[in-house]
């Protein structure tokens, strides 16, 4: 909760974000629900999101949805 409140006051040029799953219809996901909340706050504070992942994450869905794919395009 503290991290979410702090991020409301931040603005960044670039966010480098690691994900556990990337599905073009569902979006970016992680296996940790609390991490997904922090990731969403960081995405809202960033001007540009750069997703760091490898090919094993494509077509996979983690437990916590970070953001819909349509939000990123």
C-alpha positions in Angstrom: 0.0 0.0 0.0 2.8 2.4 0.8 4.5 1.8 -2.6 1.2 2.5 -4.4 0.8 5.8 -2.5 4.4 6.8 -3.3 4.0 6.0 -7.0 1.1 8.4 -7.3 3.6 11.3 -6.9 6.2 9.9 -9.4 6.6 10.5 -13.1 9.1 8.7 -15.2 10.3 8.8 -18.8 10.8 5.0 -19.2 9.7 1.9 -17.3 11.6 -1.4 -17.8 9.1 -4.0 -16.8 9.6 -7.7 -16.4 6.6 -10.0 -16.8 5.7 -13.7 -16.2 3.3 -13.9 -19.1 2.4 -11.9 -22.2 -0.7 -12.7 -24.1 -1.8 -10.4 -27.0 -5.5 -10.8 -26.2 -5.3 -10.8 -22.4 -2.3 -8.6 -21.6 0.7 -8.6 -19.3 0.7 -10.7 -16.2 2.7 -11.7 -13.2 2.4 -14.6 -10.8 2.1 -12.3 -7.8 -1.1 -10.3 -7.3 0.5 -7.6 -5.1 3.3 -7.1 -7.7 0.6 -6.7 -10.4 -0.8 -3.7 -8.4 2.6 -2.1 -8.1 3.3 -2.7 -11.8 0.0 -1.0 -12.7 1.0 2.1 -10.6 4.4 2.2 -12.3 2.8 1.9 -15.7 0.5 4.9 -14.9 3.6 6.9 -13.8 5.6 6.1 -16.9 5.6 7.8 -20.3 7.0 4.8 -22.1 6.9 1.1 -21.1 9.6 -1.3 -22.2 8.7 -5.0 -21.6 11.6 -7.3 -20.8 10.8 -10.9 -21.4 11.9 -14.0 -23.3 10.1 -16.2 -25.8 8.9 -18.7 -23.1 6.5 -16.0 -21.7 4.6 -15.5 -24.9 1.1 -17.0 -24.8 1.3 -17.5 -21.1 -1.0 -16.0 -18.4 0.1 -15.4 -14.8 -2.2 -15.1 -11.8 -2.2 -11.3 -11.5 -3.1 -9.2 -14.5 -0.9 -6.2 -14.8 -2.4 -4.4 -17.8 -4.5 -5.2 -20.8 -2.7 -5.4 -24.1 -5.0 -2.7 -25.6 -3.9 -0.3 -22.9 -0.3 -0.6 -24.2 -1.0 0.0 -27.9 
